[in-house]
C-alpha cells in the first residue's frame, strides 16, 4: 500500500508512543476504543459531535471519516490522522491538518484518547509528536489549536507545549452557544525549547504530497 499511498509508510516515534497514519486495519480497534469512552458524556469537547452518535451510525461514519481524509487530500489542504499506539496497543488518534499550507504554513491539531489512557501525559506526548513533525519535517511557521473552557485537559496540553492565547470563538454545541479558547504556537517558540523531537521515518516518499522538495 505505501506504493499507492506513500503516507502509509510514514511513522513517528517518541519515547512511549508510535504514530502511523490510520489504515483500514486500524479502524475496528479504534472504533472499540472510542466506544469505550473518550470524555464525560455531559461535556462535549468536539464541534462535530461525533461521539454523540450511536450504533451503526457511529461505526459507519467513524470509518467514513478516515476514508474521506484520503479522498480529499491535496497539496494545499490536507488532514492526516495518526493512529497512536502505546505499548503496542491502539489508544486514540492524533490529527494534524492544514489549509492552504504552501502559503499559510500553519498547521492545526486535534485528537482523542481513550479514557483508560488519560491522565498519564500521553495526550501531551502525542500532540508534541505531530508538532515536531509539523515544525521540523514540514517547515510549518505556526500551529493553532482550540478547546472549550470546560475541556481543561486540552487547555493544559496547549499551555504545557508553549502555546499562547489567541482569541475566542463561539460554536453551537448541542443547541447552545459555547465559547472556545484559541491558542497559537509560533515556530520560533517551538524551536527555542522543543519538549521532544519525534523520530520520523518514511518521509521522503511523502514529500510530494505536501508540496515539498
VOVOZA-842555 format. One line per field, with one value per atom (N, C-alpha, C): residue number from 1; residue in three letters; x, y, z. Coordinates in steps of 0.1 Angstrom, whole numbers. Example, Ala and Ser with C-alpha at 12.3 -4.5 7.8 and 13.67 -1.06 7.14 Angstrom:
nr: [1 / 1 / 1 / 2 / 2 / 2]
rest: [ALA / ALA / ALA / SER / SER / SER]
px: [132 / 123 / 132 / 128 / 137 / 129]
py: [-57 / -45 / -33 / -22 / -11 / 0]
pz: [78 / 78 / 78 / 71 / 71 / 79]
END
This chain:
nr: [1 / 1 / 1 / 2 / 2 / 2 / 3 / 3 / 3 / 4 / 4 / 4 / 5 / 5 / 5 / 6 / 6 / 6 / 7 / 7 / 7 / 8 / 8 / 8 / 9 / 9 / 9 / 10 / 10 / 10 / 11 / 11 / 11 / 12 / 12 / 12 / 13 / 13 / 13 / 14 / 14 / 14 / 15 / 15 / 15 / 16 / 16 / 16 / 17 / 17 / 17 / 18 / 18 / 18 / 19 / 19 / 19 / 20 / 20 / 20 / 21 / 21 / 21 / 22 / 22 / 22 / 23 / 23 / 23 / 24 / 24 / 24 / 25 / 25 / 25 / 26 / 26 / 26 / 27 / 27 / 27 / 28 / 28 / 28 / 29 / 29 / 29 / 30 / 30 / 30 / 31 / 31 / 31 / 32 / 32 / 32 / 33 / 33 / 33 / 34 / 34 / 34 / 35 / 35 / 35 / 36 / 36 / 36 / 37 / 37 / 37 / 38 / 38 / 38 / 39 / 39 / 39 / 40 / 40 / 40 / 41 / 41 / 41 / 42 / 42 / 42 / 43 / 43 / 43 / 44 / 44 / 44 / 45 / 45 / 45 / 46 / 46 / 46 / 47 / 47 / 47 / 48 / 48 / 48 / 49 / 49 / 49 / 50 / 50 / 50 / 51 / 51 / 51 / 52 / 52 / 52 / 53 / 53 / 53 / 54 / 54 / 54 / 55 / 55 / 55 / 56 / 56 / 56 / 57 / 57 / 57 / 58 / 58 / 58 / 59 / 59 / 59 / 60 / 60 / 60 / 61 / 61 / 61 / 62 / 62 / 62 / 63 / 63 / 63 / 64 / 64 / 64 / 65 / 65 / 65 / 66 / 66 / 66 / 67 / 67 / 67 / 68 / 68 / 68 / 69 / 69 / 69 / 70 / 70 / 70 / 71 / 71 / 71 / 72 / 72 / 72 / 73 / 73 / 73 / 74 / 74 / 74 / 75 / 75 / 75 / 76 / 76 / 76 / 77 / 77 / 77 / 78 / 78 / 78 / 79 / 79 / 79 / 80 / 80 / 80 / 81 / 81 / 81 / 82 / 82 / 82 / 83 / 83 / 83 / 84 / 84 / 84 / 85 / 85 / 85 / 86 / 86 / 86 / 87 / 87 / 87 / 88 / 88 / 88 / 89 / 89 / 89 / 90 / 90 / 90 / 91 / 91 / 91 / 92 / 92 / 92 / 93 / 93 / 93 / 94 / 94 / 94 / 95 / 95 / 95 / 96 / 96 / 96 / 97 / 97 / 97 / 98 / 98 / 98 / 99 / 99 / 99 / 100 / 100 / 100 / 101 / 101 / 101 / 102 / 102 / 102 / 103 / 103 / 103 / 104 / 104 / 104 / 105 / 105 / 105 / 106 / 106 / 106 / 107 / 107 / 107 / 108 / 108 / 108 / 109 / 109 / 109 / 110 / 110 / 110 / 111 / 111 / 111 / 112 / 112 / 112 / 113 / 113 / 113 / 114 / 114 / 114 / 115 / 115 / 115 / 116 / 116 / 116 / 117 / 117 / 117 / 118 / 118 / 118 / 119 / 119 / 119 / 120 / 120 / 120 / 121 / 121 / 121 / 122 / 122 / 122 / 123 / 123 / 123 / 124 / 124 / 124 / 125 / 125 / 125 / 126 / 126 / 126 / 127 / 127 / 127 / 128 / 128 / 128 / 129 / 129 / 129 / 130 / 130 / 130 / 131 / 131 / 131 / 132 / 132 / 132 / 133 / 133 / 133 / 134 / 134 / 134 / 135 / 135 / 135 / 136 / 136 / 136 / 137 / 137 / 137 / 138 / 138 / 138 / 139 / 139 / 139 / 140 / 140 / 140 / 141 / 141 / 141 / 142 / 142 / 142 / 143 / 143 / 143 / 144 / 144 / 144 / 145 / 145 / 145 / 146 / 146 / 146 / 147 / 147 / 147 / 148 / 148 / 148 / 149 / 149 / 149 / 150 / 150 / 150 / 151 / 151 / 151 / 152 / 152 / 152 / 153 / 153 / 153 / 154 / 154 / 154 / 155 / 155 / 155 / 156 / 156 / 156 / 157 / 157 / 157 / 158 / 158 / 158 / 159 / 159 / 159 / 160 / 160 / 160 / 161 / 161 / 161 / 162 / 162 / 162 / 163 / 163 / 163 / 164 / 164 / 164 / 165 / 165 / 165 / 166 / 166 / 166 / 167 / 167 / 167 / 168 / 168 / 168 / 169 / 169 / 169 / 170 / 170 / 170 / 171 / 171 / 171 / 172 / 172 / 172 / 173 / 173 / 173 / 174 / 174 / 174 / 175 / 175 / 175 / 176 / 176 / 176 / 177 / 177 / 177 / 178 / 178 / 178 / 179 / 179 / 179 / 180 / 180 / 180 / 181 / 181 / 181 / 182 / 182 / 182 / 183 / 183 / 183 / 184 / 184 / 184 / 185 / 185 / 185 / 186 / 186 / 186 / 187 / 187 / 187 / 188 / 188 / 188 / 189 / 189 / 189 / 190 / 190 / 190 / 191 / 191 / 191 / 192 / 192 / 192 / 193 / 193 / 193 / 194 / 194 / 194 / 195 / 195 / 195 / 196 / 196 / 196 / 197 / 197 / 197 / 198 / 198 / 198 / 199 / 199 / 199 / 200 / 200 / 200 / 201 / 201 / 201 / 202 / 202 / 202 / 203 / 203 / 203 / 204 / 204 / 204 / 205 / 205 / 205 / 206 / 206 / 206 / 207 / 207 / 207 / 208 / 208 / 208 / 209 / 209 / 209 / 210 / 210 / 210 / 211 / 211 / 211 / 212 / 212 / 212 / 213 / 213 / 213]
rest: [UNK / UNK / UNK / UNK / UNK / UNK / UNK / UNK / UNK / UNK / UNK / UNK / UNK / UNK / UNK / UNK / UNK / UNK / UNK / UNK / UNK / UNK / UNK / UNK / UNK / UNK / UNK / UNK / UNK / UNK / UNK / UNK / UNK / UNK / UNK / UNK / UNK / UNK / UNK / UNK / UNK / UNK / UNK / UNK / UNK / UNK / UNK / UNK / UNK / UNK / UNK / UNK / UNK / UNK / UNK / UNK / UNK / UNK / UNK / UNK / UNK / UNK / UNK / UNK / UNK / UNK / UNK / UNK / UNK / UNK / UNK / UNK / UNK / UNK / UNK / UNK / UNK / UNK / UNK / UNK / UNK / UNK / UNK / UNK / UNK / UNK / UNK / UNK / UNK / UNK / UNK / UNK / UNK / UNK / UNK / UNK / UNK / UNK / UNK / UNK / UNK / UNK / UNK / UNK / UNK / UNK / UNK / UNK / UNK / UNK / UNK / UNK / UNK / UNK / UNK / UNK / UNK / UNK / UNK / UNK / UNK / UNK / UNK / UNK / UNK / UNK / UNK / UNK / UNK / UNK / UNK / UNK / UNK / UNK / UNK / UNK / UNK / UNK / UNK / UNK / UNK / UNK / UNK / UNK / UNK / UNK / UNK / UNK / UNK / UNK / UNK / UNK / UNK / UNK / UNK / UNK / UNK / UNK / UNK / UNK / UNK / UNK / UNK / UNK / UNK / UNK / UNK / UNK / UNK / UNK / UNK / UNK / UNK / UNK / UNK / UNK / UNK / UNK / UNK / UNK / UNK / UNK / UNK / UNK / UNK / UNK / UNK / UNK / UNK / UNK / UNK / UNK / UNK / UNK / UNK / UNK / UNK / UNK / UNK / UNK / UNK / UNK / UNK / UNK / UNK / UNK / UNK / UNK / UNK / UNK / UNK / UNK / UNK / UNK / UNK / UNK / UNK / UNK / UNK / UNK / UNK / UNK / UNK / UNK / UNK / UNK / UNK / UNK / UNK / UNK / UNK / UNK / UNK / UNK / UNK / UNK / UNK / UNK / UNK / UNK / UNK / UNK / UNK / UNK / UNK / UNK / UNK / UNK / UNK / UNK / UNK / UNK / UNK / UNK / UNK / UNK / UNK / UNK / UNK / UNK / UNK / UNK / UNK / UNK / UNK / UNK / UNK / UNK / UNK / UNK / UNK / UNK / UNK / UNK / UNK / UNK / UNK / UNK / UNK / UNK / UNK / UNK / UNK / UNK / UNK / UNK / UNK / UNK / UNK / UNK / UNK / UNK / UNK / UNK / UNK / UNK / UNK / UNK / UNK / UNK / UNK / UNK / UNK / UNK / UNK / UNK / UNK / UNK / UNK / UNK / UNK / UNK / UNK / UNK / UNK / UNK / UNK / UNK / UNK / UNK / UNK / UNK / UNK / UNK / UNK / UNK / UNK / UNK / UNK / UNK / UNK / UNK / UNK / UNK / UNK / UNK / UNK / UNK / UNK / UNK / UNK / UNK / UNK / UNK / UNK / UNK / UNK / UNK / UNK / UNK / UNK / UNK / UNK / UNK / UNK / UNK / UNK / UNK / UNK / UNK / UNK / UNK / UNK / UNK / UNK / UNK / UNK / UNK / UNK / UNK / UNK / UNK / UNK / UNK / UNK / UNK / UNK / UNK / UNK / UNK / UNK / UNK / UNK / UNK / UNK / UNK / UNK / UNK / UNK / UNK / UNK / UNK / UNK / UNK / UNK / UNK / UNK / UNK / UNK / UNK / UNK / UNK / UNK / UNK / UNK / UNK / UNK / UNK / UNK / UNK / UNK / UNK / UNK / UNK / UNK / UNK / UNK / UNK / UNK / UNK / UNK / UNK / UNK / UNK / UNK / UNK / UNK / UNK / UNK / UNK / UNK / UNK / UNK / UNK / UNK / UNK / UNK / UNK / UNK / UNK / UNK / UNK / UNK / UNK / UNK / UNK / UNK / UNK / UNK / UNK / UNK / UNK / UNK / UNK / UNK / UNK / UNK / UNK / UNK / UNK / UNK / UNK / UNK / UNK / UNK / UNK / UNK / UNK / UNK / UNK / UNK / UNK / UNK / UNK / UNK / UNK / UNK / UNK / UNK / UNK / UNK / UNK / UNK / UNK / UNK / UNK / UNK / UNK / UNK / UNK / UNK / UNK / UNK / UNK / UNK / UNK / UNK / UNK / UNK / UNK / UNK / UNK / UNK / UNK / UNK / UNK / UNK / UNK / UNK / UNK / UNK / UNK / UNK / UNK / UNK / UNK / UNK / UNK / UNK / UNK / UNK / UNK / UNK / UNK / UNK / UNK / UNK / UNK / UNK / UNK / UNK / UNK / UNK / UNK / UNK / UNK / UNK / UNK / UNK / UNK / UNK / UNK / UNK / UNK / UNK / UNK / UNK / UNK / UNK / UNK / UNK / UNK / UNK / UNK / UNK / UNK / UNK / UNK / UNK / UNK / UNK / UNK / UNK / UNK / UNK / UNK / UNK / UNK / UNK / UNK / UNK / UNK / UNK / UNK / UNK / UNK / UNK / UNK / UNK / UNK / UNK / UNK / UNK / UNK / UNK / UNK / UNK / UNK / UNK / UNK / UNK / UNK / UNK / UNK / UNK / UNK / UNK / UNK / UNK / UNK / UNK / UNK / UNK / UNK / UNK / UNK / UNK / UNK / UNK / UNK / UNK / UNK / UNK / UNK / UNK / UNK / UNK / UNK / UNK / UNK / UNK / UNK / UNK / UNK / UNK / UNK / UNK / UNK / UNK / UNK / UNK / UNK / UNK / UNK / UNK / UNK / UNK / UNK / UNK]
px: [8 / 0 / 8 / 20 / 28 / 31 / 32 / 35 / 23 / 11 / -1 / -4 / -1 / -4 / 8 / 18 / 31 / 29 / 18 / 16 / 15 / 11 / 10 / 24 / 35 / 48 / 54 / 47 / 52 / 50 / 59 / 57 / 65 / 59 / 65 / 67 / 78 / 81 / 86 / 81 / 86 / 90 / 93 / 98 / 88 / 75 / 65 / 55 / 54 / 44 / 49 / 41 / 43 / 30 / 32 / 21 / 23 / 12 / 12 / -1 / -2 / -15 / -25 / -37 / -48 / -50 / -49 / -51 / -65 / -70 / -82 / -81 / -70 / -68 / -68 / -67 / -68 / -82 / -91 / -104 / -112 / -113 / -121 / -117 / -104 / -99 / -101 / -98 / -101 / -115 / -124 / -138 / -142 / -136 / -138 / -133 / -121 / -115 / -124 / -129 / -137 / -150 / -156 / -169 / -168 / -156 / -154 / -154 / -153 / -153 / -142 / -144 / -134 / -135 / -147 / -149 / -162 / -163 / -175 / -187 / -197 / -209 / -216 / -215 / -221 / -213 / -201 / -192 / -187 / -194 / -190 / -178 / -166 / -155 / -153 / -161 / -159 / -170 / -167 / -176 / -185 / -180 / -188 / -197 / -196 / -205 / -204 / -192 / -191 / -193 / -190 / -192 / -206 / -215 / -229 / -237 / -230 / -237 / -237 / -247 / -249 / -249 / -246 / -247 / -240 / -248 / -242 / -239 / -247 / -244 / -231 / -227 / -214 / -203 / -205 / -194 / -192 / -203 / -201 / -195 / -200 / -194 / -180 / -177 / -164 / -154 / -157 / -149 / -148 / -160 / -160 / -151 / -150 / -142 / -127 / -122 / -108 / -106 / -116 / -116 / -117 / -125 / -127 / -114 / -106 / -94 / -84 / -84 / -75 / -81 / -94 / -100 / -99 / -99 / -99 / -85 / -75 / -61 / -57 / -51 / -44 / -32 / -23 / -10 / -14 / -24 / -28 / -35 / -45 / -53 / -54 / -51 / -50 / -52 / -56 / -58 / -51 / -43 / -35 / -38 / -47 / -50 / -40 / -33 / -24 / -31 / -29 / -33 / -22 / -25 / -15 / -14 / -2 / 0 / 9 / 4 / 12 / 14 / 27 / 30 / 23 / 23 / 17 / 2 / -4 / -19 / -24 / -35 / -41 / -48 / -46 / -52 / -60 / -58 / -65 / -60 / -64 / -60 / -55 / -44 / -38 / -38 / -45 / -45 / -38 / -31 / -25 / -31 / -35 / -41 / -37 / -40 / -36 / -45 / -48 / -55 / -45 / -44 / -35 / -21 / -16 / -3 / 8 / 10 / 21 / 22 / 11 / 11 / 11 / 2 / 0 / 10 / 15 / 25 / 20 / 7 / 1 / -6 / -3 / -10 / -19 / -29 / -39 / -39 / -42 / -41 / -55 / -58 / -70 / -67 / -74 / -71 / -82 / -82 / -90 / -82 / -84 / -77 / -86 / -85 / -94 / -93 / -104 / -105 / -95 / -93 / -84 / -70 / -66 / -52 / -50 / -60 / -59 / -52 / -46 / -41 / -27 / -20 / -6 / 4 / -1 / 8 / 8 / 0 / 1 / -5 / -16 / -22 / -12 / -4 / 7 / 17 / 21 / 32 / 28 / 15 / 11 / 9 / 5 / 4 / 18 / 27 / 41 / 47 / 43 / 49 / 45 / 32 / 29 / 33 / 35 / 41 / 55 / 63 / 76 / 76 / 67 / 66 / 63 / 53 / 49 / 60 / 67 / 77 / 90 / 95 / 108 / 108 / 98 / 98 / 91 / 80 / 73 / 76 / 83 / 87 / 75 / 66 / 55 / 60 / 53 / 56 / 48 / 36 / 28 / 19 / 14 / 4 / -7 / -19 / -31 / -39 / -46 / -55 / -66 / -75 / -86 / -93 / -100 / -107 / -118 / -129 / -139 / -134 / -139 / -134 / -135 / -145 / -146 / -136 / -130 / -120 / -107 / -106 / -94 / -81 / -83 / -71 / -65 / -73 / -68 / -61 / -67 / -61 / -47 / -47 / -34 / -23 / -27 / -17 / -12 / -21 / -16 / -6 / -10 / -1 / 12 / 12 / 25 / 34 / 28 / 36 / 40 / 36 / 41 / 32 / 19 / 10 / 7 / 3 / -2 / -17 / -24 / -38 / -39 / -50 / -51 / -65 / -73 / -87 / -97 / -110 / -120 / -129 / -137 / -147 / -159 / -171 / -183 / -189 / -192 / -198 / -211 / -219 / -232 / -229 / -230 / -228 / -241 / -247 / -260 / -270 / -271 / -281 / -278 / -266 / -262 / -249 / -248 / -236 / -225 / -214 / -203 / -190 / -183 / -171 / -158 / -151 / -138 / -126 / -117 / -104 / -95 / -89 / -80 / -65 / -57 / -42 / -34 / -22 / -13 / 2 / 9 / 23 / 32 / 41 / 50 / 62 / 66 / 78 / 90 / 92 / 104 / 103 / 91 / 89 / 91 / 86 / 89 / 104 / 110 / 124 / 133 / 129 / 137 / 137 / 127 / 127 / 117 / 120 / 111 / 110 / 98 / 97 / 101 / 101 / 106 / 108 / 116 / 118 / 115 / 104 / 99 / 108 / 110 / 118 / 108 / 111 / 103 / 109 / 101 / 105 / 96 / 101 / 93 / 88 / 95 / 90 / 93 / 105 / 109 / 99 / 93 / 83 / 70 / 68 / 56 / 57 / 70 / 72 / 64 / 62 / 54 / 40 / 34 / 21 / 19 / 30 / 30 / 35 / 38 / 44 / 58 / 65 / 79 / 89 / 101 / 111 / 118]
py: [-12 / 0 / 13 / 13 / 26 / 30 / 20 / 24 / 32 / 28 / 35 / 48 / 47 / 59 / 60 / 68 / 68 / 71 / 78 / 81 / 69 / 57 / 45 / 40 / 45 / 42 / 51 / 62 / 72 / 68 / 71 / 68 / 79 / 81 / 90 / 82 / 84 / 76 / 86 / 84 / 92 / 81 / 86 / 77 / 66 / 69 / 59 / 56 / 63 / 62 / 59 / 52 / 51 / 56 / 65 / 71 / 67 / 62 / 58 / 63 / 67 / 72 / 60 / 64 / 54 / 46 / 33 / 24 / 17 / 11 / 3 / -7 / -13 / -23 / -18 / -5 / 1 / 4 / 5 / 12 / 4 / -9 / -17 / -15 / -16 / -15 / 0 / 9 / 23 / 26 / 19 / 21 / 16 / 4 / -1 / 8 / 13 / 23 / 35 / 40 / 52 / 49 / 38 / 34 / 31 / 28 / 25 / 38 / 50 / 62 / 71 / 84 / 94 / 106 / 109 / 121 / 119 / 128 / 129 / 131 / 123 / 125 / 138 / 144 / 157 / 169 / 167 / 178 / 175 / 179 / 175 / 184 / 178 / 186 / 188 / 181 / 181 / 189 / 198 / 207 / 198 / 187 / 179 / 169 / 168 / 160 / 145 / 140 / 127 / 116 / 120 / 110 / 108 / 117 / 116 / 105 / 101 / 91 / 77 / 69 / 56 / 45 / 33 / 21 / 21 / 16 / 16 / 29 / 39 / 53 / 58 / 55 / 58 / 50 / 37 / 29 / 32 / 34 / 37 / 50 / 60 / 74 / 75 / 68 / 68 / 63 / 52 / 47 / 56 / 62 / 71 / 83 / 87 / 99 / 97 / 86 / 83 / 81 / 75 / 74 / 87 / 96 / 109 / 118 / 116 / 124 / 121 / 108 / 104 / 109 / 108 / 112 / 127 / 135 / 149 / 155 / 147 / 152 / 160 / 172 / 180 / 186 / 190 / 197 / 209 / 216 / 228 / 225 / 216 / 214 / 199 / 195 / 181 / 179 / 167 / 162 / 149 / 147 / 135 / 129 / 120 / 114 / 102 / 103 / 92 / 83 / 70 / 61 / 61 / 61 / 62 / 49 / 44 / 31 / 33 / 27 / 28 / 13 / 9 / -5 / -14 / -10 / -19 / -19 / -11 / -11 / 2 / 2 / 14 / 21 / 34 / 42 / 54 / 58 / 70 / 75 / 87 / 93 / 107 / 111 / 124 / 129 / 140 / 145 / 158 / 160 / 173 / 176 / 189 / 192 / 207 / 210 / 224 / 228 / 241 / 247 / 257 / 256 / 264 / 264 / 252 / 251 / 257 / 256 / 262 / 277 / 284 / 298 / 302 / 296 / 300 / 293 / 281 / 274 / 272 / 270 / 269 / 255 / 248 / 235 / 236 / 228 / 227 / 213 / 211 / 197 / 195 / 182 / 177 / 163 / 158 / 145 / 139 / 126 / 120 / 108 / 105 / 95 / 87 / 74 / 65 / 69 / 69 / 73 / 65 / 52 / 44 / 48 / 56 / 60 / 75 / 81 / 96 / 98 / 109 / 113 / 109 / 104 / 100 / 107 / 118 / 125 / 121 / 111 / 106 / 116 / 124 / 134 / 145 / 149 / 159 / 153 / 141 / 135 / 133 / 129 / 126 / 139 / 150 / 163 / 168 / 167 / 171 / 164 / 151 / 143 / 149 / 153 / 159 / 173 / 180 / 194 / 193 / 183 / 181 / 178 / 169 / 166 / 179 / 187 / 199 / 209 / 212 / 222 / 217 / 205 / 200 / 194 / 186 / 179 / 187 / 194 / 201 / 216 / 221 / 235 / 245 / 241 / 249 / 262 / 273 / 285 / 287 / 281 / 282 / 270 / 268 / 258 / 264 / 260 / 265 / 254 / 257 / 248 / 255 / 248 / 254 / 244 / 249 / 240 / 248 / 241 / 248 / 249 / 259 / 263 / 251 / 242 / 231 / 219 / 220 / 210 / 213 / 212 / 216 / 208 / 195 / 187 / 192 / 196 / 201 / 214 / 223 / 236 / 234 / 225 / 223 / 218 / 209 / 204 / 216 / 225 / 237 / 245 / 247 / 255 / 249 / 236 / 228 / 230 / 230 / 230 / 243 / 254 / 267 / 276 / 271 / 279 / 292 / 302 / 315 / 317 / 323 / 326 / 335 / 332 / 338 / 341 / 345 / 349 / 338 / 340 / 331 / 329 / 318 / 315 / 309 / 312 / 307 / 296 / 284 / 273 / 269 / 263 / 257 / 243 / 240 / 227 / 222 / 212 / 206 / 217 / 227 / 237 / 249 / 249 / 260 / 267 / 280 / 287 / 285 / 279 / 276 / 283 / 289 / 297 / 288 / 288 / 281 / 290 / 286 / 294 / 289 / 299 / 296 / 298 / 290 / 291 / 291 / 297 / 297 / 295 / 287 / 284 / 287 / 297 / 301 / 292 / 291 / 282 / 285 / 298 / 303 / 298 / 298 / 294 / 279 / 271 / 257 / 253 / 259 / 256 / 261 / 271 / 276 / 266 / 258 / 249 / 237 / 229 / 218 / 207 / 203 / 193 / 180 / 177 / 164 / 166 / 157 / 157 / 142 / 141 / 128 / 122 / 109 / 102 / 100 / 105 / 104 / 94 / 85 / 75 / 75 / 73 / 72 / 85 / 96 / 109 / 112 / 108 / 112 / 108 / 96 / 94 / 102 / 108 / 116 / 131 / 136 / 150 / 156 / 149 / 155 / 157 / 149 / 151 / 164 / 169 / 181 / 193 / 191 / 201 / 205 / 196 / 199 / 193 / 199 / 193 / 181]
pz: [0 / 0 / 0 / 7 / 6 / -8 / -18 / -32 / -38 / -34 / -39 / -31 / -18 / -9 / 1 / -3 / 5 / 20 / 23 / 37 / 46 / 40 / 48 / 53 / 47 / 51 / 60 / 64 / 73 / 88 / 97 / 111 / 119 / 131 / 141 / 154 / 160 / 173 / 183 / 196 / 207 / 218 / 230 / 240 / 243 / 243 / 247 / 236 / 225 / 215 / 201 / 194 / 179 / 172 / 162 / 155 / 140 / 134 / 120 / 114 / 102 / 96 / 97 / 100 / 103 / 90 / 91 / 80 / 82 / 71 / 73 / 84 / 85 / 95 / 110 / 111 / 125 / 129 / 119 / 122 / 132 / 131 / 140 / 155 / 157 / 171 / 176 / 167 / 171 / 174 / 167 / 170 / 184 / 187 / 201 / 212 / 209 / 219 / 221 / 210 / 211 / 217 / 214 / 220 / 235 / 240 / 254 / 262 / 255 / 262 / 259 / 257 / 253 / 263 / 267 / 275 / 284 / 293 / 301 / 292 / 292 / 283 / 284 / 296 / 298 / 293 / 289 / 284 / 270 / 260 / 246 / 242 / 239 / 235 / 220 / 212 / 198 / 191 / 182 / 175 / 166 / 160 / 151 / 158 / 171 / 180 / 176 / 171 / 166 / 177 / 189 / 200 / 205 / 200 / 203 / 195 / 184 / 175 / 182 / 177 / 184 / 173 / 178 / 170 / 156 / 146 / 132 / 127 / 131 / 126 / 130 / 143 / 148 / 140 / 139 / 133 / 118 / 111 / 96 / 94 / 101 / 99 / 105 / 115 / 120 / 110 / 103 / 92 / 80 / 77 / 65 / 67 / 80 / 82 / 77 / 80 / 76 / 61 / 55 / 41 / 34 / 40 / 34 / 34 / 44 / 45 / 34 / 30 / 19 / 6 / 4 / -8 / -11 / 0 / -2 / -2 / -1 / 1 / -11 / -9 / -19 / -13 / -21 / -16 / -7 / -11 / -4 / 9 / 9 / 20 / 23 / 35 / 39 / 54 / 57 / 71 / 72 / 82 / 84 / 98 / 100 / 113 / 115 / 127 / 131 / 141 / 139 / 149 / 160 / 172 / 183 / 191 / 192 / 199 / 211 / 222 / 235 / 239 / 240 / 244 / 234 / 221 / 211 / 210 / 218 / 218 / 213 / 204 / 199 / 211 / 212 / 223 / 219 / 206 / 202 / 188 / 185 / 172 / 175 / 168 / 168 / 154 / 151 / 137 / 136 / 125 / 121 / 107 / 105 / 93 / 89 / 77 / 72 / 61 / 60 / 48 / 42 / 28 / 21 / 27 / 29 / 36 / 29 / 16 / 9 / 11 / 13 / 16 / 30 / 38 / 52 / 61 / 58 / 66 / 81 / 82 / 95 / 96 / 107 / 110 / 122 / 121 / 132 / 138 / 150 / 156 / 163 / 163 / 171 / 175 / 185 / 189 / 198 / 200 / 211 / 216 / 229 / 236 / 245 / 244 / 252 / 267 / 273 / 288 / 296 / 293 / 301 / 300 / 291 / 289 / 292 / 298 / 301 / 315 / 316 / 330 / 332 / 322 / 324 / 314 / 308 / 299 / 284 / 281 / 267 / 257 / 261 / 253 / 249 / 259 / 256 / 247 / 249 / 241 / 227 / 224 / 211 / 203 / 210 / 203 / 200 / 210 / 207 / 196 / 194 / 183 / 169 / 167 / 155 / 153 / 164 / 163 / 159 / 164 / 159 / 144 / 140 / 126 / 118 / 122 / 115 / 114 / 125 / 125 / 119 / 124 / 120 / 106 / 103 / 90 / 79 / 82 / 71 / 70 / 80 / 80 / 83 / 91 / 95 / 102 / 100 / 107 / 120 / 121 / 133 / 134 / 146 / 149 / 157 / 154 / 162 / 168 / 178 / 185 / 192 / 197 / 204 / 213 / 224 / 233 / 240 / 243 / 251 / 265 / 272 / 286 / 295 / 294 / 303 / 299 / 287 / 283 / 289 / 302 / 310 / 305 / 302 / 299 / 286 / 276 / 263 / 265 / 273 / 276 / 282 / 292 / 299 / 289 / 280 / 270 / 262 / 257 / 250 / 258 / 271 / 279 / 282 / 284 / 286 / 274 / 262 / 250 / 245 / 252 / 249 / 241 / 238 / 230 / 238 / 230 / 236 / 233 / 242 / 239 / 226 / 218 / 205 / 202 / 212 / 210 / 214 / 210 / 213 / 201 / 201 / 191 / 197 / 191 / 197 / 187 / 193 / 185 / 190 / 182 / 185 / 190 / 203 / 208 / 214 / 208 / 213 / 215 / 206 / 206 / 215 / 221 / 230 / 225 / 227 / 223 / 233 / 229 / 238 / 233 / 242 / 238 / 238 / 228 / 227 / 229 / 236 / 238 / 227 / 220 / 208 / 213 / 207 / 210 / 197 / 198 / 187 / 192 / 185 / 188 / 176 / 178 / 167 / 166 / 154 / 151 / 160 / 162 / 170 / 184 / 190 / 203 / 205 / 195 / 195 / 194 / 184 / 182 / 193 / 201 / 212 / 223 / 225 / 236 / 233 / 223 / 220 / 231 / 235 / 246 / 241 / 228 / 223 / 208 / 202 / 188 / 184 / 176 / 172 / 161 / 162 / 151 / 140 / 128 / 116 / 107 / 102 / 92 / 80 / 69 / 57 / 51 / 54 / 50 / 35 / 30 / 17 / 6 / 6 / -5 / -4 / 8 / 11 / 7 / 5 / 4 / -7 / -18 / -30 / -25 / -17 / -12 / -4 / 2 / 10 / 1 / -11 / -19 / -16 / -10 / -5 / -14 / -16 / -25 / -19]
END
